[in-house]
Amino acid sequence: MDKTESYIKMSDYPEIQEQWEPTEGDCCVERKYPDIPLYLLEDIRGWGFITGRGWHEDDVFDKDESIWLPYQHQLQAMADEGFTHQCFERFCRWYHSGISQYLSSMEQLWLAFVMKENHGKTWNGKEWAANIEVEISNAG
């Protein structure tokens, strides 16, 4: 699971965050402590989280103050209303067509594919930028 600063930054966009419906086991980081990954757990009191240092029962999970870090299978589900053979073929064609040099994990690759397919955006190393396709006219 990618928990790098780059993946956190790539994930922190409305196109991704607005799709998040917290589920037990999801990984996220708090905006004020982005270097500590949290894993969601639900008990009778509601949502809590666990870190490498154990269960945090006194802390309250706040979705609005967290950045969801989707797992690869969650990104694949976003790509095609579920991961299908056709989706995987499109991903492979996209991958072999010359993907960005800025992607360094499977999560980053699938996130970039989702953003391109669903939102027409490409990661430029700093932000998601709208793809601009230039139409060439043969009029002359």
C-alpha positions as CSV (number, residue, x, y, z in Angstrom):
1,M,0.0,0.0,0.0
2,D,1.4,3.3,-1.1
3,K,1.5,5.8,1.8
4,T,4.1,8.2,0.3
5,E,3.8,11.9,0.3
6,S,3.3,11.8,-3.5
7,Y,0.3,9.4,-3.3
8,I,-1.3,11.4,-0.5
9,K,-1.0,14.5,-2.7
10,M,-2.3,12.7,-5.8
11,S,-5.3,11.3,-3.8
12,D,-6.3,14.6,-2.2
13,Y,-8.6,15.8,-5.0
14,P,-12.4,16.1,-4.9
15,E,-12.7,13.6,-7.8
16,I,-11.4,10.9,-5.5
17,Q,-12.3,12.1,-2.0
18,E,-16.0,12.7,-2.8
19,Q,-16.3,9.0,-3.7
20,W,-15.2,7.8,-0.3
21,E,-17.7,6.0,1.8
22,P,-15.6,4.9,4.8
23,T,-15.4,1.2,5.2
24,E,-13.6,-0.9,7.9
25,G,-10.0,-1.4,6.8
26,D,-9.8,1.8,4.7
27,C,-6.4,3.6,4.9
28,C,-6.3,7.4,5.3
29,V,-4.2,10.1,6.9
30,E,-5.3,13.1,8.9
31,R,-4.5,16.4,7.2
32,K,-2.6,17.6,10.3
33,Y,-0.6,14.4,10.6
34,P,-0.1,13.1,7.1
35,D,2.9,11.0,8.0
36,I,0.8,8.6,10.2
37,P,-1.4,6.2,8.2
38,L,-4.7,5.3,9.9
39,Y,-6.7,2.2,9.3
40,L,-10.4,2.5,10.0
41,L,-12.2,0.2,12.5
42,E,-15.8,0.3,13.6
43,D,-17.1,-0.6,17.0
44,I,-20.2,0.1,19.1
45,R,-19.1,3.7,19.6
46,G,-18.7,4.3,15.9
47,W,-15.6,4.8,13.8
48,G,-12.2,4.7,15.3
49,F,-8.8,3.9,13.9
50,I,-5.6,2.0,14.5
51,T,-2.1,3.0,13.7
52,G,1.2,1.3,14.2
53,R,1.0,2.4,17.8
54,G,-2.3,0.7,18.5
55,W,-6.0,1.5,18.8
56,H,-7.0,5.1,19.4
57,E,-10.3,5.0,21.2
58,D,-10.1,8.5,22.5
59,D,-9.5,10.1,19.1
60,V,-12.5,10.8,16.9
61,F,-12.4,10.0,13.2
62,D,-13.3,13.0,11.1
63,K,-13.8,12.2,7.4
64,D,-13.5,15.9,6.5
65,E,-10.1,16.2,8.2
66,S,-8.8,13.0,6.6
67,I,-7.4,12.1,3.2
68,W,-8.5,8.7,1.9
69,L,-5.7,6.6,0.3
70,P,-7.6,4.1,-2.0
71,Y,-6.3,0.6,-2.3
72,Q,-5.6,-0.8,-5.8
73,H,-8.8,-2.8,-5.8
74,Q,-10.8,0.3,-4.9
75,L,-9.2,2.2,-7.8
76,Q,-9.9,-0.6,-10.2
77,A,-13.6,-0.6,-9.1
78,M,-13.7,3.1,-9.9
79,A,-12.2,2.6,-13.4
80,D,-15.0,0.7,-14.9
81,E,-18.0,0.2,-12.5
82,G,-16.0,-2.9,-11.4
83,F,-12.8,-4.4,-12.6
84,T,-13.4,-6.2,-15.9
85,H,-11.4,-7.8,-18.6
86,Q,-12.1,-4.8,-20.9
87,C,-11.0,-2.4,-18.2
88,F,-7.7,-4.3,-17.8
89,E,-7.1,-4.3,-21.5
90,R,-7.6,-0.5,-21.6
91,F,-5.3,-0.1,-18.6
92,C,-2.6,-2.2,-20.5
93,R,-2.9,-0.1,-23.7
94,W,-2.7,3.1,-21.6
95,Y,0.3,1.8,-19.7
96,H,2.2,0.8,-22.9
97,S,1.4,4.1,-24.6
98,G,3.9,5.9,-22.5
99,I,2.7,6.8,-19.0
100,S,4.0,9.6,-16.9
101,Q,7.5,9.3,-15.4
102,Y,6.1,10.6,-12.1
103,L,4.3,7.3,-11.1
104,S,6.1,4.9,-8.8
105,S,3.5,2.4,-7.4
106,M,0.6,0.3,-8.6
107,E,-1.7,2.6,-6.6
108,Q,-0.3,5.7,-8.4
109,L,-0.6,3.9,-11.8
110,W,-4.3,3.0,-11.2
111,L,-5.1,6.4,-9.8
112,A,-3.6,8.1,-12.9
113,F,-5.6,5.7,-15.1
114,V,-8.9,6.5,-13.2
115,M,-8.2,10.2,-13.4
116,K,-7.6,10.0,-17.1
117,E,-10.5,7.7,-17.9
118,N,-13.1,9.3,-15.7
119,H,-12.0,12.9,-15.4
120,G,-9.7,13.6,-18.4
121,K,-6.8,14.6,-16.2
122,T,-3.1,13.7,-16.1
123,W,-0.6,14.0,-13.2
124,N,2.2,16.4,-14.1
125,G,4.3,15.7,-10.9
126,K,2.6,18.5,-9.0
127,E,-1.1,18.4,-9.7
128,W,-3.9,16.9,-11.9
129,A,-4.0,18.9,-15.1
130,A,-6.8,18.7,-17.7
131,N,-5.8,16.8,-20.9
132,I,-5.7,19.2,-23.8
133,E,-6.2,17.4,-27.1
134,V,-5.2,19.4,-30.1
135,E,-7.2,18.8,-33.2
136,I,-5.2,19.2,-36.4
137,S,-7.1,20.3,-39.4
138,N,-5.9,19.4,-42.9
139,A,-7.8,22.3,-44.4
140,G,-5.6,24.3,-46.6
